[in-house]
Amino acid sequence: MSAPFGYDIRDGRLVINRREAAVVRRICAWKRGGKSLAWIAGRLNSEGVRTKKDRSWTKRQVFRVVHNPLLRGALHWENVVVAETHPAIVTWTPRARRGPARAS
C-alpha cells in the first residue's frame, strides 16, 4: 500500500505528513468555499506545490483529495467504511454532487 497525499507509512501504519496535511486542509477549505477543482489545481501549480509523486496537480487529483475517506480517518474497502482507523486530517465531508442545472 502506498500512502495517500497527506500521509506517510511508518511501521505499517498511516501517520500524518505535516507539510502535505497543510495542503490537504487548504484544498478542502477552498472547495468548501466554492472554488472549482480546476481553480484549486491551478492555484497549487502556480504556488509550486507538487503531488506526492512530484507531479503537477490536475482536477482529478484534487477530486481524489476532496473525496478520499482516508483523509477523514476512515478506511474504505469496496462498500465497507471503517471509521477512526488512523488520525484524520480533515473532518469536512463534501456534499453529494447534484446533477446539471436545468433551464426553465
C-alpha positions in Angstrom: 0.0 0.0 0.0 1.3 3.4 -0.8 0.4 6.4 1.4 -2.2 8.9 0.0 -1.2 12.6 -0.2 -1.3 13.9 3.4 0.2 10.7 5.0 3.3 8.6 5.2 3.6 5.0 6.2 5.6 4.1 9.3 5.7 0.7 10.8 2.8 -0.3 8.6 0.5 2.5 9.8 -0.6 5.8 8.3 0.9 8.8 10.0 0.2 12.4 9.1 2.8 14.2 6.9 2.5 17.7 8.3 3.6 19.5 5.1 1.1 17.6 2.9 -1.7 17.7 5.5 -1.5 21.6 5.4 -2.1 21.4 1.7 -5.0 18.9 2.1 -6.6 21.4 4.6 -6.2 24.3 2.1 -7.7 22.2 -0.7 -10.7 21.3 1.4 -11.2 24.9 2.6 -11.1 26.2 -1.0 -13.5 23.5 -2.1 -15.8 24.2 0.8 -15.6 27.9 -0.1 -16.9 27.1 -3.6 -13.7 27.0 -5.7 -13.7 24.7 -8.6 -11.3 21.7 -9.0 -9.6 23.4 -11.9 -9.1 26.6 -9.9 -7.6 24.6 -7.0 -5.3 22.7 -9.3 -4.2 25.9 -11.0 -3.5 27.6 -7.7 -1.4 24.7 -6.3 0.6 24.6 -9.5 1.1 28.3 -9.6 2.4 28.1 -6.0 4.8 25.3 -7.0 3.1 22.7 -4.8 3.8 19.2 -6.1 1.9 15.9 -5.7 3.3 13.0 -3.7 4.8 11.7 -7.0 6.4 15.1 -7.7 3.9 16.0 -10.5 1.7 19.0 -11.3 -1.8 18.9 -9.9 -4.8 18.0 -12.1 -8.6 18.3 -11.5 -8.7 14.6 -11.0 -6.0 14.6 -8.3 -7.8 17.4 -6.4 -11.1 15.5 -6.7 -9.4 12.5 -5.1 -8.1 14.6 -2.2 -11.5 16.1 -1.6 -13.4 12.8 -1.7 -10.9 10.5 -0.1 -12.3 9.0 3.2 -8.8 8.1 4.3 -8.2 11.8 4.9 -11.2 11.8 7.4 -9.6 8.9 9.3 -11.7 6.1 7.7 -10.5 3.0 5.8 -12.7 2.3 2.7 -12.7 -1.1 1.0 -15.3 -1.8 -1.7 -18.6 -1.0 0.1 -17.2 -1.1 3.7 -16.1 2.0 5.5 -14.3 1.6 8.9 -14.1 4.9 10.8 -11.3 6.1 13.2 -8.6 3.7 12.0 -5.9 6.4 11.9 -5.6 10.2 12.6 -7.9 12.3 10.4 -6.5 15.4 8.6 -9.9 16.9 7.9 -13.4 16.4 9.2 -15.3 18.1 6.4 -17.2 15.8 4.0 -18.2 17.2 0.6 -21.9 17.1 -0.3 -23.1 14.7 -3.0 -22.8 16.2 -6.4 -26.0 17.4 -7.9 -26.9 17.0 -11.5 -26.6 19.7 -14.0 -29.0 22.7 -13.6 -32.0 22.6 -15.9 -33.1 25.6 -17.9 -36.7 26.7 -17.1 
